[in-house]
Amino acid sequence: MTRRIGVVLVDDEPLIRTGLRAILESEDDLAVVGEAADGAEVADLVRRVRPDVVLMDVRMPSVDGIAATRHVLACVPEPPKIIVVTTFDNDDYVYSALRAGASGFVLKRARPEELVAAVRTVCAGDSLLYPSALRRMAARHPATGSRLAEARLTEREQQVLRLMAAGLSNAEIAGELFLGVETVKTYVGNVLAKLGARDRTQAVIAAFESGFVSPGDRR
């Protein structure tokens, strides 16, 4: 039997949690293993039920999704992937949560199949990159970082990072650069390691914040 992907739901609205649970548990490979109504509850719950993915509301009255994301990733060994759930895709809260380590975001108005795909995507080790939305968020934050200069990426690694920021998958990057997919995976791994990035989302944010990629760039 295929192992089911365990999901924790974090939202202060019971109706939202009920709807998310209904969507996820209609899939044979997904299981909701816990719920929390506030970010303050998340770390203890995650330690207890060991989910693969957390769906985290970004705005909650006590401890918000940003602080909860940061706390889980800092204090839980082998932490789960975190997907931020938000009403608006240009929310500064979302950008802050991504900077804190969330692997991506989904909109509360997303179609059920989009939500399910998002959970499967991050569980497989990929990030939910929406280049246009990320560019809009990054445009409101001036480039101030120096991580790219300190990372000393090779020319090829820089090319790969630019294409990651454009939202290309490993296979698409391979086609663009006339490389094998496994070779691209190696380059992506090198980029993440040199930047100290947890995943592709964190690497792309570092590229924007360092000014290496401009929010106006398309490639």
C-alpha positions in Angstrom: 0.0 0.0 0.0 1.3 3.5 -0.9 2.2 5.6 2.0 -0.2 8.5 2.5 1.1 12.1 2.7 0.3 13.4 6.2 -1.0 17.0 6.4 -1.6 19.4 9.3 -4.1 22.2 8.8 -3.5 25.5 10.6 -6.3 28.1 10.4 -8.3 30.1 12.9 -11.5 29.6 10.9 -13.1 26.1 11.6 -15.0 26.3 8.4 -11.8 26.8 6.4 -10.2 23.8 8.1 -13.3 21.7 7.4 -13.3 22.5 3.7 -9.6 21.8 3.4 -10.0 18.5 5.2 -12.8 17.5 2.9 -10.7 18.3 -0.2 -7.6 16.5 1.0 -9.2 13.4 2.4 -11.1 12.8 -0.9 -7.7 11.7 -2.3 -6.4 8.2 -1.6 -2.8 9.4 -1.0 -3.5 12.3 1.4 -4.5 12.2 5.1 -5.1 15.1 7.5 -3.3 14.1 10.7 -3.9 17.1 12.8 -5.4 20.6 13.0 -4.5 23.8 14.9 -6.4 27.1 15.3 -3.4 29.2 16.0 0.3 29.4 15.1 1.2 29.0 18.8 0.0 25.4 18.7 1.8 24.3 15.6 5.3 23.3 16.7 4.0 20.9 19.5 1.5 19.4 17.1 4.1 18.9 14.4 6.4 17.1 16.9 3.5 14.9 17.9 2.0 13.8 14.6 5.1 14.3 12.3 3.3 15.5 9.1 4.9 15.7 5.7 3.2 19.1 4.9 1.7 21.9 6.9 -1.0 24.1 5.3 -0.5 27.4 7.3 -2.9 30.3 7.3 -0.7 33.4 7.1 -2.9 35.7 9.2 -4.0 34.5 12.6 -4.9 36.6 15.7 -2.3 35.4 18.2 0.8 33.9 16.5 0.7 34.4 12.7 1.9 32.1 10.0 5.2 33.9 9.6 6.2 33.5 13.2 4.9 29.9 13.3 6.8 29.0 10.1 10.0 30.4 11.5 9.5 28.6 14.8 8.7 25.2 13.3 11.7 25.3 10.9 14.0 26.4 13.7 13.0 24.0 16.5 11.6 20.8 14.9 14.1 18.2 13.7 13.5 17.2 10.1 10.6 19.7 9.8 7.8 19.3 7.3 7.3 21.4 4.2 5.1 24.5 4.8 2.6 25.9 2.4 1.2 29.3 3.2 -2.6 29.7 2.6 -3.6 33.2 1.8 -6.5 35.3 0.4 -4.3 37.6 -1.8 -1.2 36.6 -3.8 0.4 40.0 -3.4 0.3 40.0 0.4 3.5 41.2 2.2 2.7 38.6 4.9 3.1 35.9 2.2 6.5 37.2 1.1 7.6 37.4 4.8 6.5 33.8 5.3 8.4 32.7 2.2 11.5 34.5 3.5 11.0 32.6 6.8 11.2 29.3 5.0 7.8 28.4 3.6 8.1 26.3 0.4 5.3 28.2 -1.4 1.7 29.4 -1.2 -1.8 28.7 -2.4 -4.8 31.0 -2.5 -7.9 30.2 -0.4 -9.9 30.5 -3.6 -7.7 27.8 -5.4 -9.5 25.0 -7.1 -9.4 21.7 -5.2 -7.1 20.1 -7.8 -4.7 23.0 -7.3 -4.6 22.5 -3.6 -4.0 18.8 -3.9 -1.3 19.3 -6.5 0.4 21.9 -4.2 0.6 19.4 -1.4 2.0 16.7 -3.6 4.5 19.1 -5.2 6.2 20.2 -2.0 6.1 16.7 -0.5 8.1 15.5 -3.6 10.7 18.1 -2.7 9.8 20.8 -5.3 8.7 24.4 -4.5 5.6 26.2 -5.5 7.0 29.0 -7.5 4.7 31.6 -9.1 7.2 33.9 -10.9 4.8 36.7 -11.6 3.4 36.8 -8.0 6.9 36.6 -6.5 8.1 39.4 -8.8 5.2 41.6 -7.6 6.1 40.9 -4.0 9.8 41.4 -4.5 9.3 44.7 -6.3 8.1 46.2 -3.0 11.3 45.3 -1.3 14.5 47.0 -2.3 17.5 44.8 -3.1 19.8 44.9 -0.1 21.4 41.5 0.3 24.9 40.3 -0.6 24.3 36.6 -0.5 24.9 36.1 -4.2 28.3 37.8 -4.1 29.3 35.8 -1.0 28.1 32.5 -2.6 30.5 32.8 -5.6 28.3 31.0 -8.0 29.9 29.8 -11.2 28.6 31.2 -14.5 26.6 28.1 -15.2 25.1 28.2 -11.7 24.1 31.8 -12.3 22.4 30.8 -15.5 20.5 28.0 -13.7 19.4 30.4 -10.9 18.1 33.0 -13.4 16.0 30.2 -15.0 14.8 29.0 -11.6 13.7 32.6 -10.9 11.7 32.5 -14.2 9.8 29.5 -12.9 11.4 26.9 -15.1 11.4 23.2 -13.9 14.6 21.1 -14.0 13.5 19.6 -17.3 12.8 23.0 -18.8 16.2 24.3 -17.6 17.8 21.3 -19.2 16.2 22.1 -22.5 17.1 25.7 -22.3 20.8 25.1 -21.6 21.1 21.8 -23.6 22.0 19.8 -20.5 20.8 16.5 -19.0 18.2 16.7 -16.3 20.5 15.0 -13.8 23.2 17.6 -14.5 20.7 20.4 -13.9 19.7 18.8 -10.6 23.4 18.8 -9.6 23.6 22.5 -10.5 20.4 23.3 -8.6 21.8 21.4 -5.5 25.0 23.4 -5.8 23.1 26.7 -5.9 21.0 25.8 -2.9 24.1 24.7 -0.9 26.1 27.8 -1.7 23.2 30.1 -0.8 22.3 28.2 2.3 18.8 27.9 0.8 16.4 25.3 2.0 14.7 25.0 -1.4 14.2 26.7 -4.7 11.9 29.4 -3.3 14.5 30.5 -0.8 17.1 30.6 -3.6 14.9 32.7 -5.8 14.1 35.2 -3.0 17.9 35.5 -2.4 18.4 36.3 -6.1 15.8 39.1 -5.9 17.0 40.5 -2.6 20.6 40.6 -3.9 19.6 42.4 -7.0 20.9 39.5 -9.1 17.4 39.2 -10.6 15.2 42.2 -11.1 11.5 42.0 -10.5 11.2 43.4 -14.1 13.2 40.5 -15.6 11.4 37.7 -17.5 14.5 35.6 -18.1 
